[in-house]
Amino acid sequence: MNSAFRYWLNLSLLAFESQVVIGLRLMKLAAGGSAANAEARRMVTEKVVAVQRAGLQTLRGARPTTVVRGYRKKVRSNRRRLTR
């Protein structure tokens, strides 16, 4: 598969999968309580760590596809966790 195509495919899938996770998180936050509080903290922490990791990967010369794949892996993990 062409690397440019693979990049755009992964980026498109990341956008779609992220929307699913955002919806699941919004439902959890809307329910309130301690679980919502924990999810909010987790969400902020994950974002800080993710942007740091992506920045380091980029500085070390990682391909954009590699960075996007890392984000997709975390998003899939969140989807599985939130749908249990």
C-alpha positions as CSV (number, residue, x, y, z in Angstrom):
1,M,0.0,0.0,0.0
2,N,1.3,3.5,-0.9
3,S,2.6,5.3,2.2
4,A,0.7,8.5,1.4
5,F,-2.5,6.5,1.1
6,R,-1.8,4.7,4.3
7,Y,-1.2,8.0,6.1
8,W,-4.5,9.5,5.0
9,L,-6.4,6.3,5.7
10,N,-5.0,6.1,9.2
11,L,-5.7,9.8,9.7
12,S,-9.3,9.4,8.6
13,L,-9.8,6.3,10.8
14,L,-8.3,8.3,13.7
15,A,-10.9,11.1,13.1
16,F,-13.8,8.6,13.0
17,E,-12.6,6.6,16.0
18,S,-12.0,9.7,18.0
19,Q,-15.5,10.9,17.5
20,V,-16.8,7.6,18.9
21,V,-14.6,7.9,22.0
22,I,-15.7,11.6,22.5
23,G,-19.3,10.5,22.4
24,L,-18.7,7.7,24.9
25,R,-16.8,10.1,27.2
26,L,-19.5,12.7,27.0
27,M,-22.1,10.1,28.1
28,K,-19.8,9.2,31.0
29,L,-19.3,12.8,32.0
30,A,-23.0,13.6,31.8
31,A,-23.8,10.7,34.2
32,G,-21.7,12.6,36.8
33,G,-20.4,11.2,40.0
34,S,-16.9,9.9,40.9
35,A,-16.6,7.9,37.7
36,A,-17.1,11.1,35.6
37,N,-14.6,12.9,37.8
38,A,-12.0,10.1,37.3
39,E,-12.7,10.1,33.5
40,A,-12.2,13.9,33.3
41,R,-8.8,13.6,35.0
42,R,-7.8,10.7,32.9
43,M,-8.7,12.5,29.7
44,V,-6.6,15.5,30.5
45,T,-3.6,13.5,31.6
46,E,-3.8,11.3,28.5
47,K,-3.9,14.3,26.2
48,V,-0.8,15.9,27.8
49,V,1.1,12.6,27.6
50,A,0.0,12.0,24.0
51,V,1.1,15.4,22.8
52,Q,4.5,15.0,24.5
53,R,5.0,11.6,23.0
54,A,4.0,12.8,19.5
55,G,6.4,15.8,19.9
56,L,9.3,13.5,20.9
57,Q,8.6,11.1,18.1
58,T,8.5,14.0,15.6
59,L,11.8,15.4,17.0
60,R,13.4,12.0,16.6
61,G,12.3,11.8,13.0
62,A,9.4,9.5,13.2
63,R,7.2,9.3,10.1
64,P,3.7,11.0,10.4
65,T,2.1,7.5,9.9
66,T,3.9,6.3,13.0
67,V,2.7,9.2,15.1
68,V,-0.9,8.7,13.9
69,R,-0.7,5.0,14.6
70,G,0.3,5.7,18.2
71,Y,-2.8,8.0,18.6
72,R,-5.1,5.3,17.0
73,K,-3.8,2.7,19.4
74,K,-4.6,4.8,22.4
75,V,-8.0,5.8,21.0
76,R,-8.9,2.1,20.4
77,S,-7.8,1.3,24.0
78,N,-10.2,4.0,25.3
79,R,-13.1,2.7,23.1
80,R,-12.7,-0.8,24.5
81,R,-12.4,0.5,28.1
82,L,-15.5,2.8,27.7
83,T,-17.7,0.1,26.1
84,R,-17.2,-2.4,28.9
